[in-house]
Amino acid sequence: MLSLGIDPGMATIGYGLVQEMQDGSLQATAYGVITTPPELPSWERLKAIYEQITALIERHRPDHAAVEELFFARNVTTAITVAQGRGVILLALAEAGIPIAEYKPNFIKQAVSGYGGAKKSQMQEMVRILLGLEAIPRPDDAADALAVAITDIHSLRFAGLADE
């Protein structure tokens, strides 16, 4: 199974593709970021996000996708902007017919590190270890997206075991 994890945003969107191998191990097949220039109007940025997510889907053909849910305690303006980007991402995935899961940040931390209050550095190191990478994936948004994909695969494994 190939899962596409996405850390949503407007300026920077992290993506990570994680493949579950036949032996149950996990392998990062691709990761990186999609960026949009802040000087562009929001509608152009949203269009660029949509087009780049669509191209990513066409290039890698993931079996499943997962998107981090939003959590903003203070800045409502930022939350609205990120939510717009997240909506476009969900639309691109839905139009491609890819099953989508959504995970809260604390759930992702629990699934990857075993602790829902893990710090960013702990999460990055666990992503590196779980995927057998030599270095922590950069930038941070890409590492976050890989964590979302790892969570997705773990959750789907658990759901499969629960059904048996």
N, C-alpha and C positions, 0 to 999 in steps of 0.2 A: 504494500500500500504506500502511496505517495501522498503526503499531506502538505498543503500550503498553509503556513501560518502567517498572519498579517498583524503587525502593530500599526494601527491606523493613525492618521494625522492629516494635516493639510500641507505643511511645508516638507515634512519628511515622513515617508511611509516605509516601515521595515517589512521585508518579506523573507521567508525562509522555507525551503522545501526540504522535508525530511522523509527519507525512504525507510520503511521497515523491511529489513532483510529476512530471508527465509529462516535464519537461525535466531531471529528475534532481536538482533542488534539494530541500532539506528544509525543512519548515515545521512549527513548533510549533502544534498545533491546540488543545491544552489542557494545563495543568500545575498542580500544587499539592500539597497534603499532606492526608493523612487523619490525624487525631489521636485518641488515646483518653486519657481522664482517668486519671491514675495511681491515684486513690483507688478505682477500680472493681476488682472481682476479675478475675483474668486471664481466666476463661472469658467474662465479659461483654465484655472488651476484644477478645478473639478473635472473638466473635460480631459486634461492631460493625465490625471490620476486614472480615470476610467480607461483611457486608451492604453496606458502602460500596464494596468492590471490585466486587461483583456489580452494584450500581447504576451504577458507572462503566462497566462492560462494556456494560450495557444501553443506556446513554445514547450511548456513542461507537461501539460495535460494531467494535472493532479486528480487523484481519486476523491479527495475530500479536502475541505478547507476549514480553517478556524480563524476567527477574528477576535481580538481582545475587546472586551466590553469597556466602556468609558467609565472613569471615576475621576471626577473633579470636585473638590470640596470648596474651592474659592472662586476661581476665575470663570465666570459664566460665559464671557465672550470667547475665550479659548475653547471651552466645552462645545459651544455652538459650532465654531469653525471646524473642530475635529469631528464632530458629529456629522457635518456635511460631507467631509471626506470619507468617513466610515460608511455613510449611506451609499455613496457612489461605488465604493468597494463591494458592498453587499449586493448592489444591483448587478455589477459585472459578474460576480460569482453566480448569482441566481440565473442570469441570462445564459450562462454557460452550462447550466444544469448541474452544477457541482453541489453536493450536499454540504451544508454549512453548519458549524457549531460555533457558539459564542461562549467565551469563558471570562470570568471576572479575574482581575489581577491577583487577588489572594489565592484563588483556586489554582492559577498557573504556578505561583510560587510554591504552593503545597505539592502539586504534582511533580515539579521538577526538583525541588530541593528538600521536600519533606517538612517544610516549615512555611506557613502562610505569611509570616512576617519577615521573610528573608530579604537581605539587602541586595542591591543591584549587583555588587561585586560577587556575592555568593551565588546568585543566579547565573551570572556569566561563567563562573568557574564550573558550575554543574552542567551547563550547556556544553562547555568544552569537553568535560569528562564523558558525558553521556554520548556525545557524537564522536569521541575519539579524535578530537582536533588537536593540533600542536599548539595553537594559540587561541585565545578568546576571540570570537568573531567580532569584527569591527565593521561599521560603527555600532554603537549601543542598540540602535533601533533594529538592526539585523539580528543581533543576539537575542533581543526580546522576541522577535518574530519566530526565530528558531525554537525558543521556549514555548511559544504558542503551539507550534506544530508538534513538538514533543508531547505536550499536554494532550493534544488531540489524539495522537496515536495511543497514548496510555489510556485515555478515556474510552476509546473505541475498543481496545483490548479488554478492558474491564467490562464494558457493556456486552461484549461477545461471551465472556466467561459467565456473566450473570444470566444470559439467556440459555446456557447449556444445562 
